[in-house]
Amino acid sequence: MFQKVISSLWSSPQEPISEVKYDPTNPKMNPLNPEGLKSCCACPQTKSARDDCFLKYGPEADENCQELVQNHLACMRSLGFKL
């Protein structure tokens, strides 16, 4: 009984290591995004072109807008967003 009390006095408490979740909008975590842009505001040119294509083609957008979607994904990834 005393052994347990004595050893607990001398040993440091085991604190769980808290993992910090990756935040692509935090410039300290993501040097690719120094302005700290959120995903809704990043890559406005490629986002606008993609959205216009979806509105223009409607149900056929999957076939006709692939290149624009890929361009937007590439832009987002270049800013450190994981898609």
VMD Tcl script that builds the backbone (N, CA, C; Angstrom):
set m [mol new atoms 249]
animate dup $m
set s [atomselect $m all]
$s set {name element resname resid chain x y z} {
  {N N MET 1 A 0.814 -1.188 0.000}
  {CA C MET 1 A 0.000 0.000 0.000}
  {C C MET 1 A 0.866 1.262 0.000}
  {N N PHE 2 A 1.871 1.311 0.905}
  {CA C PHE 2 A 2.727 2.479 0.952}
  {C C PHE 2 A 3.597 2.603 -0.294}
  {N N GLN 3 A 3.939 1.464 -0.852}
  {CA C GLN 3 A 4.763 1.469 -2.063}
  {C C GLN 3 A 4.038 2.212 -3.194}
  {N N LYS 4 A 2.763 1.994 -3.308}
  {CA C LYS 4 A 1.960 2.635 -4.350}
  {C C LYS 4 A 1.908 4.149 -4.134}
  {N N VAL 5 A 1.728 4.585 -2.899}
  {CA C VAL 5 A 1.651 6.001 -2.577}
  {C C VAL 5 A 2.992 6.673 -2.826}
  {N N ILE 6 A 4.074 6.026 -2.394}
  {CA C ILE 6 A 5.410 6.595 -2.559}
  {C C ILE 6 A 5.782 6.693 -4.039}
  {N N SER 7 A 5.515 5.648 -4.778}
  {CA C SER 7 A 5.875 5.693 -6.192}
  {C C SER 7 A 5.052 6.734 -6.938}
  {N N SER 8 A 3.809 6.961 -6.525}
  {CA C SER 8 A 3.000 7.971 -7.204}
  {C C SER 8 A 3.478 9.380 -6.881}
  {N N LEU 9 A 4.121 9.562 -5.722}
  {CA C LEU 9 A 4.649 10.873 -5.385}
  {C C LEU 9 A 5.881 11.225 -6.220}
  {N N TRP 10 A 6.652 10.223 -6.589}
  {CA C TRP 10 A 7.893 10.473 -7.313}
  {C C TRP 10 A 7.741 10.405 -8.825}
  {N N SER 11 A 6.733 9.772 -9.288}
  {CA C SER 11 A 6.573 9.655 -10.738}
  {C C SER 11 A 5.720 10.802 -11.270}
  {N N SER 12 A 6.018 11.202 -12.449}
  {CA C SER 12 A 5.239 12.282 -13.053}
  {C C SER 12 A 3.940 11.713 -13.619}
  {N N PRO 13 A 2.883 12.469 -13.560}
  {CA C PRO 13 A 1.608 11.968 -14.072}
  {C C PRO 13 A 1.671 11.781 -15.593}
  {N N GLN 14 A 1.037 10.752 -16.048}
  {CA C GLN 14 A 0.997 10.470 -17.480}
  {C C GLN 14 A -0.137 11.273 -18.110}
  {N N GLU 15 A 0.221 12.324 -18.793}
  {CA C GLU 15 A -0.788 13.150 -19.452}
  {C C GLU 15 A -0.929 12.689 -20.888}
  {N N PRO 16 A -2.145 12.562 -21.351}
  {CA C PRO 16 A -2.326 12.163 -22.745}
  {C C PRO 16 A -1.813 13.252 -23.688}
  {N N ILE 17 A -1.185 12.811 -24.737}
  {CA C ILE 17 A -0.671 13.749 -25.731}
  {C C ILE 17 A -1.840 14.189 -26.599}
  {N N SER 18 A -2.099 15.477 -26.608}
  {CA C SER 18 A -3.209 15.973 -27.415}
  {C C SER 18 A -2.704 16.257 -28.829}
  {N N GLU 19 A -3.399 15.687 -29.777}
  {CA C GLU 19 A -3.033 15.903 -31.170}
  {C C GLU 19 A -3.770 17.132 -31.677}
  {N N VAL 20 A -3.029 18.017 -32.304}
  {CA C VAL 20 A -3.623 19.212 -32.867}
  {C C VAL 20 A -4.077 18.879 -34.285}
  {N N LYS 21 A -5.336 19.131 -34.554}
  {CA C LYS 21 A -5.899 18.832 -35.870}
  {C C LYS 21 A -5.364 19.822 -36.895}
  {N N TYR 22 A -5.018 19.299 -38.067}
  {CA C TYR 22 A -4.495 20.128 -39.150}
  {C C TYR 22 A -5.546 21.139 -39.578}
  {N N ASP 23 A -5.169 22.384 -39.627}
  {CA C ASP 23 A -6.061 23.456 -40.051}
  {C C ASP 23 A -5.427 24.165 -41.242}
  {N N PRO 24 A -5.940 23.930 -42.456}
  {CA C PRO 24 A -5.328 24.543 -43.633}
  {C C PRO 24 A -5.463 26.057 -43.672}
  {N N THR 25 A -6.317 26.625 -42.822}
  {CA C THR 25 A -6.473 28.084 -42.802}
  {C C THR 25 A -5.508 28.753 -41.830}
  {N N ASN 26 A -4.752 27.957 -41.078}
  {CA C ASN 26 A -3.794 28.497 -40.116}
  {C C ASN 26 A -2.430 28.626 -40.801}
  {N N PRO 27 A -1.974 29.847 -41.058}
  {CA C PRO 27 A -0.692 30.031 -41.742}
  {C C PRO 27 A 0.492 29.382 -41.029}
  {N N LYS 28 A 0.418 29.196 -39.701}
  {CA C LYS 28 A 1.513 28.557 -38.984}
  {C C LYS 28 A 1.571 27.066 -39.288}
  {N N MET 29 A 0.421 26.456 -39.542}
  {CA C MET 29 A 0.372 25.034 -39.881}
  {C C MET 29 A 0.518 24.803 -41.379}
  {N N ASN 30 A 0.129 25.780 -42.163}
  {CA C ASN 30 A 0.086 25.618 -43.605}
  {C C ASN 30 A 0.758 26.802 -44.298}
  {N N PRO 31 A 2.045 26.700 -44.581}
  {CA C PRO 31 A 2.744 27.807 -45.238}
  {C C PRO 31 A 2.284 28.033 -46.682}
  {N N LEU 32 A 1.548 27.078 -47.258}
  {CA C LEU 32 A 1.031 27.252 -48.615}
  {C C LEU 32 A -0.124 28.245 -48.666}
  {N N ASN 33 A -0.686 28.555 -47.509}
  {CA C ASN 33 A -1.824 29.466 -47.421}
  {C C ASN 33 A -1.486 30.600 -46.454}
  {N N PRO 34 A -0.544 31.486 -46.821}
  {CA C PRO 34 A -0.089 32.516 -45.894}
  {C C PRO 34 A -1.163 33.539 -45.530}
  {N N GLU 35 A -2.195 33.680 -46.364}
  {CA C GLU 35 A -3.262 34.638 -46.070}
  {C C GLU 35 A -4.331 34.043 -45.154}
  {N N GLY 36 A -4.278 32.730 -44.929}
  {CA C GLY 36 A -5.254 32.082 -44.068}
  {C C GLY 36 A -6.646 32.004 -44.680}
  {N N LEU 37 A -6.698 31.846 -46.004}
  {CA C LEU 37 A -7.992 31.765 -46.689}
  {C C LEU 37 A -8.765 30.526 -46.270}
  {N N LYS 38 A -10.062 30.665 -46.103}
  {CA C LYS 38 A -10.925 29.516 -45.841}
  {C C LYS 38 A -11.287 28.893 -47.184}
  {N N SER 39 A -11.738 27.652 -47.146}
  {CA C SER 39 A -12.019 26.936 -48.390}
  {C C SER 39 A -13.102 27.623 -49.224}
  {N N CYS 40 A -14.023 28.316 -48.579}
  {CA C CYS 40 A -15.088 28.992 -49.328}
  {C C CYS 40 A -14.568 30.191 -50.123}
  {N N CYS 41 A -13.429 30.735 -49.713}
  {CA C CYS 41 A -12.908 31.954 -50.339}
  {C C CYS 41 A -11.657 31.707 -51.185}
  {N N ALA 42 A -11.145 30.496 -51.149}
  {CA C ALA 42 A -9.923 30.183 -51.891}
  {C C ALA 42 A -10.249 29.909 -53.355}
  {N N CYS 43 A -9.370 30.241 -54.231}
  {CA C CYS 43 A -9.467 29.954 -55.666}
  {C C CYS 43 A -10.773 30.463 -56.291}
  {N N PRO 44 A -11.071 31.737 -56.172}
  {CA C PRO 44 A -12.352 32.230 -56.696}
  {C C PRO 44 A -12.502 32.105 -58.215}
  {N N GLN 45 A -11.391 32.196 -58.964}
  {CA C GLN 45 A -11.501 32.100 -60.420}
  {C C GLN 45 A -11.907 30.705 -60.857}
  {N N THR 46 A -11.245 29.693 -60.324}
  {CA C THR 46 A -11.571 28.324 -60.731}
  {C C THR 46 A -12.919 27.895 -60.151}
  {N N LYS 47 A -13.260 28.406 -58.995}
  {CA C LYS 47 A -14.555 28.073 -58.392}
  {C C LYS 47 A -15.692 28.660 -59.225}
  {N N SER 48 A -15.536 29.890 -59.653}
  {CA C SER 48 A -16.565 30.546 -60.460}
  {C C SER 48 A -16.756 29.840 -61.801}
  {N N ALA 49 A -15.647 29.483 -62.449}
  {CA C ALA 49 A -15.733 28.779 -63.733}
  {C C ALA 49 A -16.408 27.420 -63.551}
  {N N ARG 50 A -16.066 26.718 -62.492}
  {CA C ARG 50 A -16.686 25.421 -62.207}
  {C C ARG 50 A -18.188 25.573 -61.967}
  {N N ASP 51 A -18.555 26.537 -61.147}
  {CA C ASP 51 A -19.973 26.752 -60.829}
  {C C ASP 51 A -20.777 27.151 -62.057}
  {N N ASP 52 A -20.211 28.030 -62.885}
  {CA C ASP 52 A -20.891 28.436 -64.118}
  {C C ASP 52 A -21.129 27.242 -65.034}
  {N N CYS 53 A -20.151 26.369 -65.110}
  {CA C CYS 53 A -20.277 25.175 -65.942}
  {C C CYS 53 A -21.403 24.276 -65.429}
  {N N PHE 54 A -21.472 24.093 -64.123}
  {CA C PHE 54 A -22.537 23.263 -63.551}
  {C C PHE 54 A -23.917 23.870 -63.821}
  {N N LEU 55 A -24.019 25.193 -63.731}
  {CA C LEU 55 A -25.302 25.844 -64.004}
  {C C LEU 55 A -25.672 25.742 -65.483}
  {N N LYS 56 A -24.686 25.833 -66.338}
  {CA C LYS 56 A -24.937 25.786 -67.782}
  {C C LYS 56 A -25.375 24.397 -68.240}
  {N N TYR 57 A -24.712 23.348 -67.746}
  {CA C TYR 57 A -24.956 21.998 -68.252}
  {C C TYR 57 A -25.913 21.172 -67.398}
  {N N GLY 58 A -26.214 21.599 -66.196}
  {CA C GLY 58 A -27.172 20.873 -65.358}
  {C C GLY 58 A -26.794 19.420 -65.155}
  {N N PRO 59 A -27.704 18.500 -65.518}
  {CA C PRO 59 A -27.445 17.074 -65.288}
  {C C PRO 59 A -26.268 16.510 -66.089}
  {N N GLU 60 A -25.893 17.178 -67.155}
  {CA C GLU 60 A -24.778 16.712 -67.981}
  {C C GLU 60 A -23.440 17.314 -67.544}
  {N N ALA 61 A -23.450 17.997 -66.413}
  {CA C ALA 61 A -22.248 18.684 -65.941}
  {C C ALA 61 A -21.118 17.722 -65.601}
  {N N ASP 62 A -21.461 16.517 -65.141}
  {CA C ASP 62 A -20.412 15.558 -64.784}
  {C C ASP 62 A -19.481 15.299 -65.957}
  {N N GLU 63 A -20.032 15.190 -67.140}
  {CA C GLU 63 A -19.218 14.915 -68.332}
  {C C GLU 63 A -18.523 16.179 -68.844}
  {N N ASN 64 A -19.259 17.279 -68.869}
  {CA C ASN 64 A -18.764 18.489 -69.524}
  {C C ASN 64 A -17.867 19.377 -68.664}
  {N N CYS 65 A -17.881 19.172 -67.361}
  {CA C CYS 65 A -17.153 20.085 -66.478}
  {C C CYS 65 A -15.963 19.435 -65.775}
  {N N GLN 66 A -15.575 18.238 -66.184}
  {CA C GLN 66 A -14.487 17.514 -65.508}
  {C C GLN 66 A -13.199 18.331 -65.432}
  {N N GLU 67 A -12.822 18.953 -66.525}
  {CA C GLU 67 A -11.562 19.700 -66.554}
  {C C GLU 67 A -11.602 20.881 -65.577}
  {N N LEU 68 A -12.743 21.580 -65.532}
  {CA C LEU 68 A -12.865 22.716 -64.621}
  {C C LEU 68 A -12.854 22.269 -63.162}
  {N N VAL 69 A -13.477 21.137 -62.894}
  {CA C VAL 69 A -13.463 20.591 -61.534}
  {C C VAL 69 A -12.039 20.219 -61.136}
  {N N GLN 70 A -11.318 19.570 -62.046}
  {CA C GLN 70 A -9.936 19.184 -61.751}
  {C C GLN 70 A -9.044 20.406 -61.546}
  {N N ASN 71 A -9.272 21.467 -62.315}
  {CA C ASN 71 A -8.504 22.707 -62.141}
  {C C ASN 71 A -8.763 23.309 -60.763}
  {N N HIS 72 A -10.017 23.287 -60.331}
  {CA C HIS 72 A -10.345 23.843 -59.013}
  {C C HIS 72 A -9.732 22.994 -57.899}
  {N N LEU 73 A -9.804 21.680 -58.034}
  {CA C LEU 73 A -9.184 20.804 -57.030}
  {C C LEU 73 A -7.674 21.030 -56.949}
  {N N ALA 74 A -7.037 21.192 -58.104}
  {CA C ALA 74 A -5.590 21.439 -58.127}
  {C C ALA 74 A -5.253 22.757 -57.432}
  {N N CYS 75 A -6.072 23.771 -57.666}
  {CA C CYS 75 A -5.846 25.066 -57.024}
  {C C CYS 75 A -6.003 24.947 -55.508}
  {N N MET 76 A -7.040 24.258 -55.069}
  {CA C MET 76 A -7.273 24.084 -53.631}
  {C C MET 76 A -6.130 23.303 -52.982}
  {N N ARG 77 A -5.688 22.266 -53.635}
  {CA C ARG 77 A -4.567 21.471 -53.095}
  {C C ARG 77 A -3.279 22.287 -53.039}
  {N N SER 78 A -3.103 23.188 -54.014}
  {CA C SER 78 A -1.896 24.017 -54.020}
  {C C SER 78 A -1.865 24.967 -52.827}
  {N N LEU 79 A -3.035 25.210 -52.227}
  {CA C LEU 79 A -3.116 26.048 -51.024}
  {C C LEU 79 A -3.102 25.211 -49.748}
  {N N GLY 80 A -2.923 23.883 -49.894}
  {CA C GLY 80 A -2.789 23.025 -48.725}
  {C C GLY 80 A -4.080 22.390 -48.241}
  {N N PHE 81 A -5.172 22.565 -48.972}
  {CA C PHE 81 A -6.420 21.932 -48.574}
  {C C PHE 81 A -6.394 20.471 -48.977}
  {N N LYS 82 A -6.846 19.607 -48.074}
  {CA C LYS 82 A -6.860 18.170 -48.340}
  {C C LYS 82 A -8.254 17.785 -48.816}
  {N N LEU 83 A -8.339 17.465 -50.089}
  {CA C LEU 83 A -9.635 17.124 -50.688}
  {C C LEU 83 A -9.671 15.684 -51.098}
}
mol reanalyze $m
mol bondsrecalc $m
mol representation Tube
mol addrep $m
